[in-house]
Amino acid sequence: MSLHIPFDNSYARLPSRFYTRQSPVPVREPELVAFNDGLAKELGMRTGSEVERALVFSGNRVPDGAEPLAQVYAGHQFGGFSPQLGDGRANLLGEAVVGDQRYDIQLKGSGPTPYSRMGDGRAWLGPVLREYVVSEAMHAMGIPTSRALAATLTGEQVYRETGALPGAILTRVAASHIRVGTFQYFAARRDLPALEALFAYVVERHYPGIESPEALLDAVIDRQAKLIAQWMSVGFIHGVMNTDNTTLSGETIDYGPCAFLDIYHPDTVFSSIDTHGRYAYSNQPNVIVWNMAQLATSLVPLMPDQDKAVEVFTRSVHAMPDLIQAAWLRRFGRKIGLAQLSKTDEALVTELLQIMADGRADFTNTFRALSDGRARDQFLDPNIFDAWETGWRTRIEQEEDPISVMRSANPAYIPRNHRIEQMIQAAVAGDFAPFERLNTVLSKPFEGQEGATDLTYPPEPSEVVQQTFCGT
């Protein structure tokens, strides 16, 4: 049976100024290198043959029911406002509907669009495989995220600073690709009818029952506060938290220069373009509050009393740090075995993080080792752990099943940066076995897996990844 996706494309029914209709640019020699059968089944797809999948997910064949388009939006990039951005190398094929939920199916790296800003609209294999592995790992850890449906080689070269690289396309699935920057685009143009249409659309798609811009802002703030706490709890650094990379759905999206902590330090930065540490690990809670302030500003024109709106929205934004801190404490409390938190537990968590920074402890392995009594081995000077451990053990005696709580909160496996780089180098040389192995192991991150112990090891000095790159 031929490939079929159950499309119903509501975004394409919005006014034409929301997007540019455009088909993907065909490629020379498409070759499917990865396909997510489980996700395809969830989407109600009929997958067809591998040849069909290669044609569709390279952009060489537009499937029945698709209405390809590139979305337009604006955004603050590292604090500076760009009034027009948009899908410069992506193409939204359409939306698959499953029950009462719809999912965007988007090709990333599918060629230039009117929003490409002098770029080639293409992607190379490395960032495509990084996003595939990391987004699927985040999903397996229970973190809201876009997902990877397919990765396809194009048979063409793309050119970056390092020279010619193999081209590839990622097929990405998300609850939607609507961003804070989407609201900013129309607010900057004082296009009230478009803002009203966008507000109604977002409410219907993501927040049914919401009746006011104030309630929408509060709902988005709540989702983003929880999301940031989840990122922090697994040591994830997004790397490019611009407002055009912040979704209204509350999902993690746009895995460019993302990375995970190895040795814990709160000010860790990996992104090669984050020269001032704006998106450092510890600054992510501050940035998301700033991003929500930009969303609030874009919603003000929708309010009948705009002076009152500023007052109300300001209260909501100013309340967000406490929401993030509460969500953070719940996450980190579970990481040290505390299902029921008391007033003194925050100090217990922050003290552990401080001695981890002082002792150059591995973030993931230290928390995982708490449940089997090996955590002190993670410290350069194990003695600094001992005093903390005494108070912690006294505290967890009050808990019903702290070991199970810790095991469910602390992954054994994360997409470690050096393993991602090794996987990419192997794939460029034609060996996809490391890519497939990472996907298999990371699909069960909380379970010990035979033969996978090496994937828990932090990098050797020669393997340390100092910088990550966005791939454009």
C-alpha positions, 0 to 999 in steps of 0.5 A, a space after each residue: 500500500 502506498 504512503 499516506 498521511 492523514 492531513 488536515 491543514 488548519 494553518 494553511 487556512 489562516 490568512 495568506 500573510 501568515 506564510 508563503 505557499 511553496 513546495 520543497 526544492 527537489 534533491 538529486 539523489 534521496 536516500 532514507 537513512 532513518 525512519 521512526 516507525 513508532 512515531 509513524 504509527 502514532 500519526 496514523 500513517 501508512 508508510 508505503 515503501 522505502 523508495 516512497 518514503 525517500 521521495 516524500 521526506 526529501 521533498 521530491 514528491 509532495 504527498 496527497 493532502 499536503 499543502 506545503 508552506 513556509 511560516 513567517 515570524 519575527 524574533 529577538 535573537 540574542 536580545 536584538 529584534 529582527 522584524 522578519 524571520 521565518 522558515 528559511 530552510 523549512 517547509 511545513 507539509 501539513 498537519 496530521 490529526 490523531 484524535 483531538 490532537 494535530 501535529 505539524 509535519 515539517 521538512 527541515 533543510 528542504 531548500 530556500 524560501 523567501 525568508 532564507 536571508 541569503 542562506 542556501 536553505 539546506 542542512 548538512 547531515 551532522 545537525 540533522 542526526 544531532 536533532 534526530 537523536 537528541 529530540 527522541 532522547 528528550 521525548 524518552 525522558 518525558 520532556 515536551 519536544 518536537 520529534 524526529 520522523 525521518 532523516 534523508 540524505 540528499 545526494 548533494 553537498 552543502 558548503 559551510 565554513 569547513 568545506 563541502 559536507 553531505 546534505 540531509 533533510 530532517 522530517 520534524 513533528 511538533 504539536 505546532 511551530 507557532 512561536 513567540 516570534 509569530 505574535 511578535 511579527 504581527 504586533 510589530 506591524 500593528 496588524 490587529 486582525 492578524 493578531 486576533 486570528 492568531 490568538 483564536 487559532 492558538 487557543 483552539 489548537 493548544 488551550 481550548 477553554 481559554 477566553 482572554 489574552 491574559 489567560 493565554 499568557 498565564 497558560 503559556 507561562 505555566 508550560 514554559 516554567 515547567 519545561 525549563 525546570 525539566 531542561 535543568 533537571 537533565 543538564 540540558 542547554 538549549 543554546 539559542 533561546 531566541 523568541 523565535 525558538 520559544 513555542 506557544 505549545 510549550 515544546 522544546 524546538 530547534 535543536 541547534 547548538 544544544 548540549 548536555 552538561 558533563 562536569 557540572 558548572 552552572 555557567 556552562 556555555 557550549 554554543 559557538 555563537 553565544 559569546 557572552 553566555 546569554 543562554 548559559 545553563 544557569 541563565 535559562 530560567 532568566 531568559 524564559 522570563 524575558 521571552 515571556 515578557 516579549 510575548 506579553 508585549 505582543 498580546 497588549 494590542 488585543 486588550 481593550 484597556 491597554 494600560 490595565 493590560 500592561 499592569 496585569 501582564 507585568 504581574 504575570 511575568 514577575 510571578 514567573 520566577 517563583 513558578 520556575 523555582 517551584 517546578 525546579 525544586 520538585 524536579 530536583 527534589 525527586 533527583 535526590 529521592 524526595 517525593 514530599 518536600 519540606 522547607 529545608 529541602 531547597 538548601 539540601 539541593 543547592 548545597 549538593 550542586 555547589 559541592 558538585 561544581 567545586 568537586 568537578 562532578 559529572 552531573 548525570 552520573 552523580 545524581 544517578 549514583 545517589 541511588 546505589 551508594 557510589 556518588 562520592 566517587 564522582 568527586 575529585 575530593 570525595 571528602 567534600 561529599 561526606 558531610 552533605 551525604 550525612 544530612 541527606 541520608 537522615 532526610 531520605 529516611 523520612 521518605 517511603 521509597 527514595 530509591 525508586 523516586 531517584 531511579 525514575 528521575 535520573 537517567 542513566 543515559 543522555 546524549 553526551 556531546 562527545 558521543 554525538 560528535 563521534 556518531 556524526 563523524 562515523 555517519 559522514 564516513 558512511 557508518 550509521 551503526 553508532 547513530 542506530 545504537 544511540 537511538 536504541 539505548 536512549 529510547 530507554 534512558 532510565 533503564 540499565 542496559 547490558 552492553 551500554 555501560 560505555 555510553 555512561 562514561 564522561 569524555 576523556 580529555 581528548 574527547 571533550 566537546 568545547 563548542 557546538 554549532 547551529 549547523 546553518 
